[in-house]
Amino acid sequence: MARLDLHSRLVTWLKVALPLAALAILSTLFLLADRIDPTDAIPYADVDVEDLARDPRMSSPTYAGATSDGAGITLSATEARPATDGSNAAASGVAALLETPDGQRIDISADQAEFDSAGQKLILTGGVKLTTAAGYSIETDGMQAALGQTRVESISPVQVTAPFGQLDAGNFTLSQDANDPSAYLLVFNNRVKLIYDPQRQDP
């Protein structure tokens, strides 16, 4: 009988003590936890929704594909805008990589570009630069590149740093060799001026 009475008293005491202990633990957690400052606002991106509606654009777009002759082409840009009535799709901060089947690597960069969907070509303007793994660096104000085949040509005079010296020309063309489809030719035309530097040649 005494054992039952002791058990009943213990159960009654635990019914009171355990909730009090739980309450004490929760109170400690709240006291130790970092206080929340209600004045701290949730960070939001600074976006002008009305401006985006008027002038829709995409950040950091990329495109990858292949030409009919098997060359791989990769395009990226800082920002791109879709085509609208009377204007082509446009991009800024453009970089392109062309890798031909014969192993050539051509890097192209430009400040601005327009995509001519009718002509299937990319028109590059502003600080256009083309470099090849063979050691050619070509700078010009304007260049266009076909997207269906490997063909890049300037639309303004070019200044060239070549393995053999400096070269100026009215234009250039990089395309597949008609006589040997497995090879590609870089041809300079129109008032070509060459300053030969023998020290640039490999010994």
C-alpha positions in Angstrom: 0.0 0.0 0.0 2.9 2.3 0.8 4.5 1.5 -2.5 1.3 2.4 -4.4 1.0 5.7 -2.5 4.7 6.5 -3.2 4.1 5.8 -6.9 1.0 8.0 -7.0 2.9 10.9 -5.4 5.8 10.5 -7.8 3.5 10.5 -10.8 1.8 13.6 -9.5 5.1 15.4 -8.9 6.4 14.5 -12.4 3.2 15.9 -14.0 4.1 19.3 -12.5 7.9 19.1 -12.7 8.3 18.0 -16.3 6.2 20.8 -17.9 8.1 23.3 -15.7 11.4 21.9 -16.9 10.3 22.0 -20.5 9.2 25.6 -20.1 12.6 26.5 -18.5 14.4 24.9 -21.5 12.4 26.8 -24.0 12.9 30.1 -22.2 16.6 29.5 -22.2 16.6 28.8 -26.0 14.8 32.0 -26.7 17.1 34.0 -24.5 20.2 32.6 -26.2 18.9 32.8 -29.7 19.9 35.8 -31.9 17.4 38.5 -31.7 15.5 39.3 -34.9 15.6 42.9 -35.9 12.2 43.7 -37.5 13.8 46.7 -39.3 16.0 44.4 -41.4 14.3 44.2 -44.7 14.5 41.1 -47.0 16.9 42.0 -49.8 15.3 42.3 -53.2 16.9 42.8 -56.6 16.9 46.3 -57.8 14.8 45.7 -61.0 12.7 48.2 -62.9 9.7 46.1 -63.9 8.3 48.8 -66.2 11.7 49.2 -68.0 11.8 45.4 -68.5 8.4 45.4 -70.0 9.3 48.2 -72.4 12.7 46.7 -73.3 12.8 42.9 -72.6 16.3 41.4 -72.4 18.2 38.4 -71.2 21.4 38.3 -69.1 24.3 36.0 -70.0 22.7 34.0 -72.8 24.7 31.2 -74.6 24.2 29.4 -77.8 26.0 26.3 -79.2 25.6 24.7 -82.6 27.4 23.3 -85.6 27.8 24.5 -89.2 27.0 22.4 -92.3 30.7 21.7 -92.8 31.1 20.3 -89.2 32.6 23.3 -87.4 31.4 23.8 -83.8 30.3 27.3 -82.8 29.6 28.7 -79.3 28.3 32.1 -78.7 27.9 34.0 -75.4 26.9 37.6 -74.5 26.6 39.8 -71.5 23.1 40.8 -72.5 20.7 40.0 -75.4 17.5 41.6 -76.7 14.9 39.8 -78.8 14.0 40.9 -82.3 11.2 43.5 -82.5 9.3 45.0 -85.4 11.8 46.6 -87.7 14.9 45.5 -85.8 17.0 42.3 -85.4 17.8 40.5 -82.2 20.8 42.2 -80.6 23.5 41.5 -78.0 26.3 43.2 -76.2 29.6 41.9 -74.8 29.7 39.2 -77.4 32.2 36.3 -77.5 32.3 33.5 -80.0 34.4 30.4 -80.4 34.7 28.6 -83.8 36.3 25.2 -83.9 36.9 23.8 -87.4 37.1 20.0 -88.2 40.8 20.4 -89.1 41.5 21.5 -85.5 41.7 25.2 -85.9 40.4 27.4 -83.0 39.1 30.9 -83.7 38.1 33.3 -81.0 36.0 36.3 -81.8 34.9 39.2 -79.5 32.9 42.4 -80.1 31.1 45.1 -78.2 27.8 44.7 -80.1 26.2 42.1 -82.4 23.0 41.7 -84.4 21.5 38.5 -85.6 20.2 38.7 -89.1 17.7 35.8 -89.2 16.9 36.3 -92.9 20.6 36.0 -93.9 21.5 33.5 -91.1 24.5 35.6 -90.1 25.9 37.4 -87.1 26.9 41.1 -87.7 29.6 42.2 -85.2 30.5 45.8 -84.6 32.6 47.9 -82.2 36.0 46.7 -81.1 35.8 43.5 -83.1 38.8 41.1 -82.6 39.5 37.7 -84.1 42.4 35.5 -83.0 43.5 32.2 -84.3 45.6 29.4 -82.8 48.0 29.9 -85.7 49.1 33.3 -84.3 46.9 35.8 -86.2 45.2 38.6 -84.4 42.8 40.7 -86.5 41.1 43.9 -85.4 38.4 45.7 -87.3 35.3 47.9 -86.7 32.9 45.4 -88.4 32.7 41.7 -89.2 30.0 39.2 -90.1 29.9 35.5 -89.5 27.6 32.9 -91.1 25.9 30.6 -88.8 25.1 27.9 -91.3 28.6 27.4 -92.7 32.2 28.4 -91.7 32.6 31.8 -93.2 33.8 34.9 -91.5 34.5 38.2 -93.3 35.2 41.8 -92.4 32.9 44.6 -93.5 35.6 47.3 -92.8 39.4 47.6 -93.1 41.5 45.3 -90.8 44.8 45.6 -88.9 46.5 42.3 -88.5 49.3 41.1 -86.2 50.7 37.9 -87.9 53.5 35.5 -87.2 55.6 37.2 -89.9 54.8 40.9 -89.1 52.1 43.5 -89.4 49.5 43.6 -92.1 46.8 46.1 -93.2 44.0 45.2 -95.7 40.7 46.4 -96.9 39.0 43.2 -95.9 39.6 39.5 -95.2 37.7 36.2 -95.5 38.0 33.0 -93.5 36.2 30.1 -95.2 36.4 26.5 -96.3 38.8 25.7 -99.1 36.8 25.0 -102.2 39.5 22.7 -103.5 40.0 20.9 -100.2 36.9 20.8 -98.0 38.9 19.6 -95.0 41.0 22.8 -95.0 40.2 26.4 -94.3 41.7 29.5 -95.8 42.4 33.0 -94.4 42.6 35.4 -97.3 43.4 39.2 -97.2 42.3 41.4 -100.1 42.0 45.1 -101.2 45.1 47.3 -100.7 47.1 44.8 -98.7 50.1 46.3 -97.0 52.7 44.1 -95.3 55.5 45.1 -92.9 57.6 42.0 -92.7 59.4 41.3 -89.4 61.9 38.4 -89.7 62.4 38.3 -85.9 58.8 37.1 -85.6 59.6 33.9 -87.5 60.5 30.8 -85.5 64.3 30.1 -85.7 
